[in-house]
């Protein structure tokens, strides 16, 4: 039986206090709050990124004309995208003069624009967890790229192409930690996670001999590892990748990811024919290696991960 260390008893161990939020929300909020410090030692290679986008495919006229959703985008001359400007790895506004949003999600939306229009032409509307469905339902955007987890509740209001990415739980430790290299090594260790998150239940089932340090939010759990008050931090790996980038290499992810998969989808209007069109696009960029190249430039190279994960199969949403 694991021993839970209550957050109330350990609050004095950390100085940072933020409102508790889900991993999906935290990834964006943390990236936005880190500012320029998040770029230290892990700048995006803009030239390499732009080269990946330029290498993407372009659909032939017949393919676009056979699809009502894509035809409407081509007629408008622009892909209206719901997304973010503050997620370092997935969609971050470039602070330089060009004003381009770059990242894994942003790159996929730009590749899709090029696939339909023959060039990159996107307009970004910033979204939040609360506004994504509304923007699609109201027709304000054509699609949403925003680490958008596919759930049955959301699928009642919007359609989902993909999945295009999947995330599981991961293990984060200090960069000089050589004792923890796998899930089994958490036995007897103090492991931080967010109170009320899936991290707690996963640790109880997958690492029952770990001492769980349940803290209110991501910032406090990360700080506990950095300060040595916890040996490791377990939570959604997407959030941990953002932490690796934000901390400039002082922390690292070890071992294999584990637990249930969180599938990210591309939001589209409900019952449109966009799903089939976008899934065919995803299949092509995965087969051509463009998906992997984009992942490596936007995430792998910046977080020290050499091997890209397997891309999920479009259409297998689990719904």
BELFENRA-V277714 format. One record per pair of residues at least 4 apart in sequence whose ideal C-beta (glycine too) atoms are under 7 Angstrom apart, sorted by the first residue. I is the first residue (numbers start at 1). GAP is how many residues later the second one is. If there is no record, write none. Layout:
I	GAP
I	GAP
This chain:
1	207
2	201
2	202
2	206
2	207
2	208
2	209
2	210
3	208
4	208
4	210
5	4
5	5
5	206
5	207
5	208
5	209
6	208
7	4
7	188
7	207
7	208
7	209
10	203
10	205
13	211
13	216
14	206
14	209
14	210
16	203
16	204
16	207
17	203
18	199
18	201
19	198
20	174
20	196
20	197
21	4
21	5
21	8
21	196
22	4
23	4
23	174
23	212
23	213
23	216
24	105
24	123
24	125
25	4
25	104
26	4
26	192
26	213
27	4
27	60
27	120
27	211
27	212
27	215
28	4
28	56
28	58
28	59
29	4
30	4
30	188
30	212
30	216
31	7
31	55
31	56
31	57
31	61
31	211
32	54
34	4
34	212
38	50
38	207
38	208
39	4
40	208
41	207
41	208
42	203
42	206
42	260
44	5
44	58
44	254
44	258
45	4
45	252
45	256
46	4
47	4
48	4
48	249
49	4
49	53
49	58
49	248
49	249
50	4
51	4
52	55
52	238
52	241
52	242
52	245
53	54
53	57
53	58
53	61
53	67
55	235
56	55
56	58
56	59
56	229
56	234
57	58
57	227
57	228
57	231
58	56
58	57
58	60
59	4
59	5
59	56
59	57
61	4
62	4
64	6
64	7
64	10
64	52
65	6
67	4
67	206
67	210
68	4
68	205
69	4
69	203
69	204
69	205
69	208
70	4
70	46
70	207
71	4
72	4
73	6
73	43
73	69
74	42
74	43
77	40
77	44
78	43
78	44
78	45
79	30
79	33
79	34
79	37
79	42
79	43
79	63
79	64
80	43
80	45
80	61
80	62
81	28
81	41
81	42
81	43
81	60
81	62
81	64
82	43
82	45
82	50
82	53
82	59
82	62
82	64
83	8
83	22
83	23
83	26
83	41
83	44
83	61
83	62
83	63
84	7
84	42
84	43
84	62
85	6
85	7
85	8
85	16
85	41
86	6
87	4
87	5
87	16
88	4
88	154
88	157
88	158
89	14
89	15
89	152
89	153
89	156
89	209
89	210
89	213
90	13
90	14
90	15
90	57
91	10
91	12
91	14
91	15
92	9
92	10
92	11
93	6
93	8
94	4
94	5
94	6
94	8
101	5
101	23
102	4
102	5
103	4
103	195
104	4
104	190
104	191
104	194
104	195
105	4
105	40
105	41
105	42
106	4
107	4
107	187
107	191
108	4
108	37
108	56
109	4
109	13
109	36
110	4
110	10
110	12
111	4
111	174
111	179
112	4
112	166
112	169
113	4
113	7
113	8
113	9
114	4
114	5
114	6
115	166
117	4
125	10
125	15
125	16
127	4
127	5
127	8
127	17
127	19
131	4
132	4
132	12
132	14
132	16
132	135
133	4
133	21
133	24
133	25
134	4
135	5
135	6
135	9
136	5
136	8
136	22
136	131
136	132
136	133
137	20
137	21
143	123
143	124
143	125
143	131
144	4
144	122
144	123
145	121
147	91
147	117
148	116
148	117
148	119
149	113
149	114
149	115
150	5
150	10
150	13
150	113
150	115
150	167
150	169
151	4
152	167
154	4
155	5
155	164
157	113
158	109
158	110
158	111
158	112
159	109
159	110
159	111
159	112
159	113
159	115
159	116
160	105
160	106
160	107
160	157
161	104
161	105
161	107
161	113
161	114
161	117
161	118
161	153
162	102
162	103
162	104
162	120
162	152
163	100
163	101
163	102
163	149
163	154
164	100
164	102
164	118
164	148
165	99
165	147
166	95
166	96
166	97
166	98
166	146
167	69
167	70
167	71
167	95
168	69
168	89
168	90
168	91
168	92
168	93
169	29
169	30
169	33
169	65
169	66
169	67
169	68
169	88
169	89
169	90
170	67
170	70
170	83
170	87
171	9
171	12
171	61
171	63
171	82
171	83
171	84
172	53
172	60
172	61
172	68
172	71
172	79
172	81
173	4
173	7
173	52
173	58
173	59
173	78
173	79
173	81
174	51
174	52
174	76
174	77
175	74
175	75
175	76
175	77
179	6
180	5
180	6
180	9
180	51
180	52
180	74
181	4
181	73
181	74
182	73
183	23
183	24
183	72
183	75
186	5
186	21
186	24
186	46
187	20
187	22
187	23
188	21
189	21
189	22
189	42
189	43
190	21
190	23
190	40
190	41
191	12
191	16
191	19
191	20
191	21
191	22
191	39
191	40
191	41
191	43
192	21
192	23
192	29
192	32
192	33
192	38
192	41
193	4
193	6
193	7
193	10
193	19
193	21
193	28
193	40
193	41
193	42
194	5
194	21
194	23
194	24
194	27
194	41
195	5
195	19
195	20
195	21
196	4
197	38
198	4
198	61
199	4
199	35
199	36
200	4
200	12
200	14
201	4
202	4
202	32
202	57
203	4
203	7
203	9
203	31
204	4
206	52
206	53
213	11
213	17
215	5
215	6
215	9
216	4
218	4
218	17
218	21
219	4
220	4
221	12
221	14
222	4
222	11
222	21
223	4
224	5
224	6
225	5
225	7
225	8
225	26
226	24
226	25
235	4
235	5
236	26
237	4
237	16
237	20
238	4
239	4
240	4
240	13
241	4
241	58
241	62
242	4
243	4
243	8
244	7
244	8
244	9
244	59
244	60
245	57
245	58
247	4
249	55
252	52
263	49
263	54
263	55
265	52
266	12
268	4
268	6
268	7
268	10
269	5
273	4
274	4
275	4
276	4
277	4
278	4
279	4
279	35
279	36
280	4
281	4
282	4
282	32
283	4
283	31
284	4
285	5
285	6
286	5
286	25
289	4
290	4
291	4
291	20
292	4
292	16
293	4
294	4
295	4
295	5
295	13
296	4
296	5
296	12
297	4
299	4
299	6
300	5
300	6
300	8
312	4
